[in-house]
Amino acid sequence: MRTSSAALLAAALGLAGPAPAVEPTSPSPDRGREAVRHLALNPPLWTTSAYDALWKQWGLKEKPADYDRAVRERYGLLPATADGRGLPVGLVKAKGLFVDGITITCALCHTGTIAGKTYLGLGNASLDFQSLTDDLMAATGLKIDIPFQFSYARGRSTPSRPGRT
């Protein structure tokens, strides 16, 4: 892989669009829950077309009929919330200065399930973050040599020490 200087520079400079307006209300658990689930803290990392073309990275001849389910099962993602945004929990559409796309929220890693019930704040024990990022980068056409692996297996990863679960 080769490093894409422009992509790294854009990420380093945080070329995200304007930050979403924050309501001048008092803090509440609901407001915090919404921020963790839906607030894009990074600029868009991947294009929406890359998400729609993930199946091509899997070596399939055609897009699976139940594509959303196939994506969730392959990468250990949770179903979209009932807010109508359509992407699995932890992925959101974001606006950037030059391009709109998809990025992650805290909920990608910090939402899990026990006995079929979803809990915000519980680690996602089935997430395959390395495969998800590798496949999204390939589908976007970016060739970035990241100097570490995010994870070596499914499950939680330690953000302060990527690659050591």
Phi, psi and chi 1 to 4 in degrees:
 res  aa     phi    psi   chi1   chi2   chi3   chi4
   1 MET       -  149.8  -69.3 -173.7  167.5      -
   2 ARG  -115.4  154.3   65.3  179.2  176.7   80.3
   3 THR   -82.6  132.5  -57.8      -      -      -
   4 SER   -93.9  101.4  172.0      -      -      -
   5 SER   -59.2  -40.3  -60.1      -      -      -
   6 ALA   -63.4  -42.1      -      -      -      -
   7 ALA   -66.6  -42.3      -      -      -      -
   8 LEU   -66.0  -39.7  -71.3  175.3      -      -
   9 LEU   -64.8  -43.5  178.0   62.4      -      -
  10 ALA   -61.3  -42.8      -      -      -      -
  11 ALA   -67.1  -40.8      -      -      -      -
  12 ALA   -65.8  -36.4      -      -      -      -
  13 LEU   -82.5   -7.4  -66.6  175.9      -      -
  14 GLY    62.5   52.1      -      -      -      -
  15 LEU   -77.9   53.0  -64.6  178.9      -      -
  16 ALA   -87.3  160.8      -      -      -      -
  17 GLY   -69.8 -173.8      -      -      -      -
  18 PRO   -60.7  143.8   12.6  -18.5      -      -
  19 ALA   -65.0  143.7      -      -      -      -
  20 PRO   -61.8  146.5   11.7  -15.7      -      -
  21 ALA   -64.9  136.9      -      -      -      -
  22 VAL  -105.9  127.2  176.3      -      -      -
  23 GLU   -62.2  133.7  -62.5  -72.2  -32.8      -
  24 PRO   -80.0   59.7   29.1  -32.9      -      -
  25 THR  -112.6  168.5   59.0      -      -      -
  26 SER   -71.5  151.5   61.4      -      -      -
  27 PRO   -59.1  144.2  -19.0   28.7      -      -
  28 SER  -148.8  157.7   72.6      -      -      -
  29 PRO   -59.3  -37.2  -23.7   32.0      -      -
  30 ASP   -65.9  -40.3  -69.4  -25.0      -      -
  31 ARG   -64.8  -42.6 -175.2  171.1  171.1 -139.1
  32 GLY   -64.8  -41.4      -      -      -      -
  33 ARG   -60.4  -43.2 -153.0  173.8   -6.2  -93.0
  34 GLU   -63.6  -41.3  -79.0  -58.2  -57.4      -
  35 ALA   -63.7  -44.8      -      -      -      -
  36 VAL   -63.9  -38.2  168.3      -      -      -
  37 ARG   -78.5  -36.7  -73.7 -175.1  178.6  151.0
  38 HIS  -126.4   -7.1  -54.5  -61.7      -      -
  39 LEU   -83.4  116.3 -177.2   63.3      -      -
  40 ALA   -76.9  114.1      -      -      -      -
  41 LEU   -93.6   -9.8  -60.1  175.8      -      -
  42 ASN  -121.3  159.2  -60.0  -52.0      -      -
  43 PRO   -66.0  163.6   18.4  -24.6      -      -
  44 PRO   -59.1  127.6    3.9   -6.1      -      -
  45 LEU   -93.7  -28.7  -58.2  169.9      -      -
  46 TRP  -136.6  158.9  -50.6  -72.0      -      -
  47 THR   -83.2  156.0   62.1      -      -      -
  48 THR   -66.2  -30.9   52.6      -      -      -
  49 SER   -67.6  -29.7   60.0      -      -      -
  50 ALA   -65.6  -42.1      -      -      -      -
  51 TYR   -61.3  -43.2  179.6   82.9      -      -
  52 ASP   -67.8  -19.7  -66.9  -25.1      -      -
  53 ALA  -107.1   12.0      -      -      -      -
  54 LEU   -53.8  -37.2  -83.6  171.8      -      -
  55 TRP   -56.7  -27.2   63.8  -87.0      -      -
  56 LYS   -68.0  -24.7  -66.5  177.1 -177.6  176.2
  57 GLN   -75.3  -14.7  -56.1  -55.4  -48.5      -
  58 TRP   -89.6   -2.3  -52.3  -19.1      -      -
  59 GLY    79.4   19.2      -      -      -      -
  60 LEU   -86.9  156.4  -58.3  176.4      -      -
  61 LYS   -86.3  -22.9  -66.0 -177.0 -169.5  -98.5
  62 GLU  -148.8  159.6   61.3 -175.8   42.3      -
  63 LYS   -67.1  131.7 -170.8  174.3 -173.9  176.3
  64 PRO   -59.2  146.8  -21.6   31.4      -      -
  65 ALA   -60.0  -44.2      -      -      -      -
  66 ASP  -103.5   70.9 -168.8   -6.2      -      -
  67 TYR   -60.2  -44.9 -176.5   64.7      -      -
  68 ASP   -57.9  -43.7  -68.0  -28.3      -      -
  69 ARG   -65.5  -41.6  176.7 -174.0 -142.4  105.0
  70 ALA   -61.5  -41.4      -      -      -      -
  71 VAL   -63.5  -47.0  168.9      -      -      -
  72 ARG   -60.6  -45.3  -70.5 -168.0  -41.9  -92.7
  73 GLU   -67.5  -39.2  -72.3  177.1   -3.7      -
  74 ARG   -65.5  -39.4 -179.2  158.1 -172.6  110.5
  75 TYR  -108.1    2.1  -57.0  111.2      -      -
  76 GLY    72.2   37.1      -      -      -      -
  77 LEU   -94.8  160.4  -56.7  173.0      -      -
  78 LEU   -99.7  151.4  -60.5  172.5      -      -
  79 PRO   -58.4  153.1  -17.8   27.3      -      -
  80 ALA   -56.6  147.6      -      -      -      -
  81 THR   -74.1  169.5   55.0      -      -      -
  82 ALA   -79.0   22.7      -      -      -      -
  83 ASP   -90.3   -1.3   59.7   14.1      -      -
  84 GLY    82.2    9.3      -      -      -      -
  85 ARG   -81.1  -20.0  -66.0 -176.8  176.4  154.0
  86 GLY    85.1  -21.0      -      -      -      -
  87 LEU   -92.4  156.6  -67.5  168.3      -      -
  88 PRO   -58.1  159.1  -23.0   33.1      -      -
  89 VAL   -54.9  131.1  169.5      -      -      -
  90 GLY    97.8  -11.0      -      -      -      -
  91 LEU  -112.6  134.5  -64.3  176.1      -      -
  92 VAL  -138.2  154.4  -66.0      -      -      -
  93 LYS   -79.8  139.0  -67.7 -179.9 -179.5  170.4
  94 ALA  -136.7  151.6      -      -      -      -
  95 LYS   -99.8  134.8  -66.5 -168.2  174.4  -67.8
  96 GLY  -116.7  176.7      -      -      -      -
  97 LEU   -68.0  -39.5  -74.7  178.4      -      -
  98 PHE  -108.6  -26.1  -56.7  111.1      -      -
  99 VAL  -151.2  145.7   66.2      -      -      -
 100 ASP   -93.3  153.6  -65.3  -13.1      -      -
 101 GLY  -171.4 -147.6      -      -      -      -
 102 ILE  -123.5  142.6  -65.7  174.3      -      -
 103 THR  -141.5 -176.0 -169.0      -      -      -
 104 ILE  -107.5  160.7   63.1  173.2      -      -
 105 THR  -120.3  173.9   69.2      -      -      -
 106 CYS   -57.2  -32.1  -59.9      -      -      -
 107 ALA   -65.8  -18.1      -      -      -      -
 108 LEU   -57.6  -46.6 -177.5   71.7      -      -
 109 CYS   -95.5  -24.5  -60.7      -      -      -
 110 HIS  -107.3   34.3  -61.8  -81.5      -      -
 111 THR  -139.1  125.6  -56.4      -      -      -
 112 GLY  -137.0 -178.5      -      -      -      -
 113 THR  -130.0  149.0   59.1      -      -      -
 114 ILE  -134.3  124.2  -64.1  177.0      -      -
 115 ALA    51.2   40.8      -      -      -      -
 116 GLY    81.5   -3.5      -      -      -      -
 117 LYS  -102.2  133.8 -175.9  166.7  165.2   84.9
 118 THR   -89.0  135.7  -59.0      -      -      -
 119 TYR  -128.7  120.3  -64.9   93.3      -      -
 120 LEU   -71.5  129.6 -178.6   63.4      -      -
 121 GLY   104.4  -16.9      -      -      -      -
 122 LEU   -86.3  135.3  179.3   66.4      -      -
 123 GLY   -61.2  143.0      -      -      -      -
 124 ASN   -81.9  101.7 -176.2  -17.5      -      -
 125 ALA   -77.9   -6.2      -      -      -      -
 126 SER  -112.9    0.0   62.0      -      -      -
 127 LEU   -66.6  130.8  177.9   63.0      -      -
 128 ASP  -111.4   77.1 -172.6   -9.9      -      -
 129 PHE   -65.5  -37.6 -170.2   64.7      -      -
 130 GLN   -62.8  -48.1 -173.0   67.2   48.3      -
 131 SER   -63.9  -40.0  -67.1      -      -      -
 132 LEU   -60.8  -49.4  175.4   64.1      -      -
 133 THR   -67.8  -40.7   55.9      -      -      -
 134 ASP   -59.6  -47.7  -72.4  -12.4      -      -
 135 ASP   -69.0  -38.9  -72.6   -5.9      -      -
 136 LEU   -66.6  -40.4  -80.2  166.8      -      -
 137 MET   -62.0  -45.6  -70.7  -65.5 -150.5      -
 138 ALA   -63.6  -42.0      -      -      -      -
 139 ALA   -67.4  -28.0      -      -      -      -
 140 THR   -79.1  -24.0  -60.3      -      -      -
 141 GLY    94.3   10.0      -      -      -      -
 142 LEU   -87.2  136.9  -66.5  175.0      -      -
 143 LYS  -117.4   90.5  -56.1  -71.8 -174.6 -155.2
 144 ILE  -115.5  128.0  -63.5  177.1      -      -
 145 ASP   -90.8   95.3 -174.3   15.0      -      -
 146 ILE   -80.4  129.7  -62.0  173.2      -      -
 147 PRO   -74.7    7.2   25.6  -31.8      -      -
 148 PHE  -151.8  164.6   58.4   85.7      -      -
 149 GLN   -97.4  142.7  -80.7 -156.7 -141.3      -
 150 PHE   -71.1  -37.2  -67.8  106.7      -      -
 151 SER  -159.4  161.2   60.8      -      -      -
 152 TYR  -113.3   -4.9  -68.6   92.6      -      -
 153 ALA  -156.3  168.4      -      -      -      -
 154 ARG   -64.7  150.3  -78.1 -174.5  177.0  -92.8
 155 GLY   119.2 -171.8      -      -      -      -
 156 ARG   -66.0  154.6   66.4  172.0 -173.0   77.9
 157 SER  -130.3  160.6   63.6      -      -      -
 158 THR   -97.8  111.6  -52.1      -      -      -
 159 PRO   -60.2  -31.9   -9.5   14.8      -      -
 160 SER   -78.0  -17.9   62.1      -      -      -
 161 ARG  -139.4   70.7  -65.2  173.7   38.9 -160.3
 162 PRO   -55.3  145.2  -17.8   26.8      -      -
 163 GLY    88.4   -8.2      -      -      -      -
 164 ARG  -117.4   98.9  -64.7  179.9 -178.8   97.7
 165 THR   -90.9      -   56.6      -      -      -
